Amino acid sequence: MKMSELKGINMTWLSETELTNLNAGEGESNYIDIKKYKENGVEYPYVSGQAMRFYIREALRRQLSKNEYMCIPDDKGETCGNIEECINCDLFGFMTTIKGSGAITRVSPVKVSPAIGLLPFDENSNVDFLTRRHRVTEGNKMEGDIVNIEIGTNIYKAGVSIDVLRIGAEEEVQEEKRTAKIVSKIEKEEKISRIKKIIESIGFISDYSKQARLLTDFTPDIIAISLQNKYSHRLQKLFELSNGKNLNEQRLKEVLADVSTYSDAIFFGMTSGIIENEKIIRELFKEKSIEVLTPKEAIDAALGYIESEKK
């Protein structure tokens, strides 16, 4: 696939976590809960899309070389808006207000899903007790508050979709012709470099909350990456758990069949011991002529494929 034919890149993954609280809800001051959603009356944990964007952006920021630039929002939350120089504004979008004339808005070409827990919260949760020592009373005795923190183990599903055409580009409207076209503002090499940084950052997500005493790994354990000649989010439905920790095989077959029709390359990586029907899933991908790698190998293979487009 030539770079000019690459329209979209999709990544979807599962990550198993140990006891932790990745994204707190809105509990009381002495009770820190986990964000949760309900399905058929059962509660499941989730990490918001806003939090996921922050984690990915910070992982990307850690990769920057001395010559690369990502601005930091000011006290009003506004960024620099320079997509040619600023990787942050290009990849994650912005809205800059202009006094007296409204605002300039850029829609993010990197779409990020919430990370949704696939196992019921009540069956995989606990409460951790934390003492905050923050004041000295008479007799020089240190006292503090007891804080309860909801924690849990789970398998989370998350995803990213990259609108390749809009990386480093803007849509320019021609009023006379009543048409619009996408115009690139950066060189091809820089475009490829930014795309690679997004993919690479997924393997190094680390700046999530509560890690000082609830350390866990939130990087992908099972991951699929598709390089597509059409822009579609279809791959995001690839993984579904059924009957405990079994991946839904029929769902996987059907989604792969769809995505394969407009993808020149699909990469798959798996860590052993995450799902119960691992052997069947490995065979299923082999039947589709998709090599089963580790998650890091799958990410590296996708990066290598994209890097080859420089030649």
Buried (B, 14 or more C-beta within 10 A) or exposed (E): BEBEEBBBBBBBBBBBBEBBBBBBBEBEEEBBBBBBEEEEEEBBBBBBBEBBBBBBBBBBBEBEEEEBBBBEEEEEEBBBBBBEBBBBBBBBBBEBEEEEEEEEEBEBBBBBBBBBBBBBBEEBBEEBEBEEEEEEEEEEEEEEEEBBBBBBBBBBBBBBBBBBBBBBBBEEEEEEEEEEEEEBBBEEEBBBBBBBBBBBBBBBBBBBBBBEEBEBEBBBBBBBBBBBBEBBEBBBBBBBBEEEBBBBBEBBEEBBEBBBEBBBBBBBBBBEEBBBBBEEBBEBBEEBEBBBBBBBBBBBBBBEBBEEBEE
